[in-house]
Structures are given as C-alpha cells and as structure tokens.
C-alpha cells in the first residue's frame, strides 16, 4: 500500500457550520445491517486465516480528489462497531473542503478489526462525501441568486437520513424526509380528485396550518386553478428557464416556488436566474458519483 503524509500547505476551508447531525440510533442500525451483510456468520475469513490475531496496524483515510468530506464520524463509528479499542483520530471535520492527498483520519488498532470494518466504512464515507461534494458544486453555481438547493425523496432505501445529512454538509437544504412530513399533490393524485380546490381545503382543515401543502404543475395554464387553492408551495416541474420566469411573475409571491426536473450543473444557474425560491435535484442522492478515498499505510 501507498505511504502517505498529510498535506500541510494550508488549513482546510470550512463549508458549513452547526450542521444538524444524523441521529446515532439510525447510524447504528445502518452499521448493524451493513456488517451483517458483509461479515455474515463467519466473519472476515481472509483476516481470520492470514493475519495474526494480535497484529496491529496504523492506516490513514486519504482523499484522492478535491471536494467536500462528509461521514467521517460515521466512518469512525464503523470501526468502533467492530472493535471499540480501535483508535480513530480525525484530522478534518465534515464540511471541510479537502484537496487530493489530505489525510482525513488516522486509524490504529488490531489489524483484523481494521480490515473487517474497512470496506463498510469506506462505502459510507465515499458515498456521503460524493453527495456533499456534488451539493457543494451546485450550490456554488447558484450562489449569486436567492434560490436554495433542495434534495428529494429519491434516496437509497434505508440510507435516507445519512444521505440527507450529507446534503446539509454540502450546503443544501432538506426537502421533506417522508410522505408523512407534508402534502405534495402531483398529477397522479389530481387524477383521483373531482375538485382540486375542495381536496386542498379539506386537507388543510384536517391537518391544520402547520402541515405544508405543495402542488405540482408542468404548464402555465394550470397556475390560475392552483393559485385559487392557496397552496404553500408550487412545484414547477420540467419547465425551461423562460417559462419558469413567467410562472414566478404570475405567482408574484403568493406561494413559495420550487423548480424541479432534470436539474444538473449545466442548467442550474439559468434555473436559479428565473427567480424561483428553491431548486430540487434528485441527482444529489440517486445517482451521485462516489468520492475517491483510500485507506493507506500511514507514517506520522
């Protein structure tokens, strides 16, 4: 394995402060399922048969590209889940902007334990850092506009809380966590309604003022009927920037506006320039590229 040393040219830049942490019971549940999947009943056979039970190892998590790191504490908990005596020394924090070659953490302890936890820890860390880095990239592209970047429910089953945490680390904002958080009326719902306005009025009476109601449209000619329902949020789906701008003008502050549909780095600035309040992007979580991080032998 490669011998690495910490980059010392400059201190890492902080991207986010006071990030709401992912609840520990969710992290522990994810780790439990991950290790049950990876280790099964027999454990790491390679480690058991080829590494002395008392062998020790000192390694480092090293960034192989520039970006934003997320999931360091969770990676540390992965090693501790296998062996509480493993030492996990963070050199950086979630939300730090890192460079290729930066040492993120140094791990020291029983060699079998470190190798048993390595892949699970890296899978989580590289995935969450990929989300945070892409979120950071997109938020930078719209930083001169009022629009905020939202995630979606297009997450991997069982990993939503971790993925949405990574979005927060990258500077994004969380949309609803689940179907139970807010009302979102889409075309599939409208197809079952005899009257959109009556349905929205009934929902508001039953749910009260604290539950937000959002209605999705994909054409300008739907706006008058939707505005008559007085929703909290109007989602403008798959509209080109020039149509978005017209929609924002018509809505005129009577509802929060959210642009959605095929949002990517090449198009997001033009979408933000339309004047919408929020831009939601499923690609933050459903198809993001993992961040490249390695586990290398370490010399302090």
N, C-alpha and C positions, 0 to 999 in steps of 0.2 A: 504493500500500500504506500501511497504517496506521503512523504513527510512534509508537514506544512507548518507555517508560522503565521501569527496574527498580523494582518495589515495594520500599520501604525501611522499612516500618513495623516489622518485626521479623524476626529471623533465622528461617529455616525450621526446623521441628521434624524431628528425625531419627526415622524409624520403625524402621530395622533397622541393626545393626552387624555387621561381619565376614560379609557375605553372600558365599557361595561364587560366584565369577564364572563366567560361561559360557565354556567353552574357546574360545580365539581361532580355532583351526582350524575350528570349527563356524561361528563368526561369519563368517569369510572365505568359507566355502563358501556360506552363505546369501546373502551380498552378491554373490558371483560369479553365482549363478543369478538373483538379482533384477535385476541390471544387464543380464545377457544378455537377460532377458525384456523389460526396459523400453527398452533402447537398441538392441537388435538389432545389425545390422552397420553401420548408417548413422549411429548416434548421435542426438543431440537436434537434429533438423532446425530447430526454431524458434530455438534458440540459435546454431546454425551460420550461419543466413542473416540473422538480425536483430540479433545482438549482436556488437559489435566484439571481435575475438579478444583484445585487450589490456584490455578493460573490466574494472573491478574493482567489487566490491560488498561492503557491510557490512550484515549482517542479524542478526536475533535469533530464536531459538526462544522463543515466548511462550505461557505457559499461559493458556487461555481458561476454565478452571474450577478449582475446588478439588479436590485429590486427592493421590495419591502418584505420583511420577515414577519411571519405570524405563526403561532403554535409552539413557541419554544417551551412555555410552561407545560403544555400538554405532552410534548416530547419527553420532557423531564419526568412527568408522571408515568409515562410508558415504561421507562427504565426502572423507576421505583416500584411499579406494579409487579415486575418480575422479581426484583431484589431491592429491598429497602436500604441495603448497605451501599448500593452504587452511589457514587458522588456525582452530582450533576451541577457543574459550575457555569452558569450563564455568563457570557461575555457581552451580550447585547440583550435588548428587550424587544418584545412585539411592538411593531410600529416603527422600528428603526429602519432607515434606508441604508441598505448594505451594498457593498461592492464585491466583485469577484475576488475571492481569496480571503475574505473576512472570516474569522473564527466566530461562530455563533455561540458555541458552548464546548466545554471540555468535560469528558466523562471518564471516570476512573473507577475500577472495581473488578469484580470477578469476571473473567473473560467469557465464561459460558453465559452468564446472565446478560452481559452486554450484547453478545451475538444473538441471543434469543429475542431480545427486545428491539434490535437494530431496525429490521425491516418495517415493523409496525410504527415505530417512532418516526422513521423517515417518510413512510407513506403519508402520515398525518401532517408532518411538518412541511413537506414539499407541496402537498395539495393546498394547505391553508396559505402558505406563502405565495403560491401561484395566484390564488384568489385575491389576496391583499395587493399583490404587485399589479395585477390587471385592473383592479379597482383604483389603485393609485394612478395608473396611466390614464384612465378615462376621466377621473376627477380633475387631473391636471389639464386635460384638454378643454374642460368647461369652466375652468376657474375664473374666467373673466365674465361669466354670466351668473344669473341668480339661481339657475337650475341646480338641484341636488340629485345625486345619483342614487337610485334605489335598486335593491336586489328583488328577487321574486321567490315564489314557492317552487321553482324549478331546481330543486336540490336533490342530492342523493339520499335515498331512504335511510333514516337513522342518523344522518350526519348534518341535518339542517341547522341545529344550534351551533355546531362548530363552523360550518360554512358561513353562516350569517355573522358570527363573531369575526371571522377573517375579513368580511366586507367592512365591518366597523373599523377594524385595524387599518384597512387601506384607505379610509376616509369616506366611505359610502354610508348610506342610511338604510336601515332595515325597513322593508315593507312588512305587511302582516306575516306573522310566524305560521299561522294556520287558518283554516276555514272558520275557526271559532273566534277569530280576532276582530273581524269586520265583515260587512256585507259588500260583496262585489258582484254586481249584476252584469252578466255577459249575454251575448246573443243566445246562448243555449238556455239561459234562464228566461229571457224575454219570450222565447218561443212557447213557453208554457203559461204565459200571462195573458189574461184578457184585457187588462189595463195596466200599463207600467206605472202610471201615477198612483192608482189605487193600491197597487202592490207595495210601492215605496212608502206611501202614507201609512199603510197597515204595519209595515215592518218598523217604521220609526216609532209608532205608538206602542208597539210591543217591546221593543228593545231599549227605548229611551234615548236621551240625547248624547250619551257618552259613546255609543257604538256608531262608528262612521259608516256611511253608505257611499259606495262608489259605483258609477255606471260607466260601462264601456261603449264607445261608439267608434265607427270607422268611416262615417260620412258626415259632411257638414249639414246635410238636410235632416239629420237626426237631432241636431242641437236644440231646436226650439222645444220639442217634446221633452227632452231630457232636462233642460233648464226649468221647465214647468214643474218638474218633480223636486226641485231644490236639493240635489244631492250635495254631499260634502266634497266629493272629488269626481271629476270627469276624466276617464282614461281615453286618450286619443290614440287609437290603435292603427299602426301602419299607415300613417299619413305623411306625405312628403313635407319638407320644411315650409314651403309656401302655403300649404293648406293648414298646417299647424298654426302659422302666424294668423291666418284668418280666424281660426277657431278661438285662439286666445283673445282676439279683438272682440268677437261676438260674446264670449263668456264674460269678459270685462270684470273679472274679479268676483263674480257671483259663485264661483266654485274653484277649488284647487285644481290645477291642470296637471295631468301626467301623460307624457308621451311614452309610447311603448311600441315594440315591434322592430326586429332586425336592427337593433342598436349595436354599432361597432365603432372602432376607433376612427374609421374613415368618415363616418357620418355624424358622430355625436355632437360635434361643435356646431354644425348647421342646425341640428335639432334644438340645441340649447339657445341658439340665437333667435329662435322663434318666440321666445318669451315664456315658455312653459315653466311651471314651478318645479316639477320633478321629471326625471327620465328613468324608466325602469329597464333593466337589462338582464335577461335570463342567462346570458353567456357568462356572467360573473361566476356562476356556480355550476351550470350544467355542462359546460364544455371547455373550461379553462385549462390551459397547459400547466403542468406541474413545474414548480420552481426547482432548479437543479442544485441539490445539496448533497455533499458526500460525507461519509464517515471515514476519516483518515487517522492513521497513527500520528500521535502528537508529541512534539518536543517543546517544552516551555522555554 
